[in-house]
Amino acid sequence: MAGRKATEENLDLIVGDDFEWHYDWKPGGPDSPAQPFPADAKLFYRFMNGPGSDWAGGTTWEYVIVSSRASIKIESEIADAMPVRTPYRLTYQNTTTTPVTDKTLAVGIVARQQPPGSRK
């Protein structure tokens, strides 16, 4: 079958915790050394929570890229406000190409976990 398949996984958020994560750029595969991201590259989550459940108007959480590492920190108040089961896409974007290159790296839904001892 031709084409490419994105990883499918939940975006797990813990109630009351900041969401923090990072990715290292390894274009040669997971066992290759990290390399600097291409200039003007972007990495972001886009949620399908826009008007009419649209991707275009949905919330975006963008990573900060420094050299070979992309990092993100979303405050707990913002993460906690994202509804459970909201679809998301993790997108890599290279703005130096014409047209701009967009690649979906992962897709899934928001999942929520309660900290131990907080369930009633």
WOJO-V679196 format. One record per run of one state. SS is the DSSP state (@ for helix, = for strand, . for the rest). FROM is the first residue (numbers start at 1). LEN is the number of residues. If there is no record, write none. Layout:
# WOJO-V679196
((SS | FROM | LEN) (SS | FROM | LEN))
This chain:
# WOJO-V679196
((. | 1 | 6) (= | 7 | 2) (. | 9 | 2) (= | 11 | 4) (. | 15 | 4) (= | 19 | 6) (. | 25 | 16) (= | 41 | 7) (. | 48 | 12) (= | 60 | 3) (. | 63 | 1) (= | 64 | 3) (. | 67 | 2) (= | 69 | 6) (. | 75 | 1) (@ | 76 | 6) (. | 82 | 5) (= | 87 | 8) (. | 95 | 6) (= | 101 | 13) (. | 114 | 7))
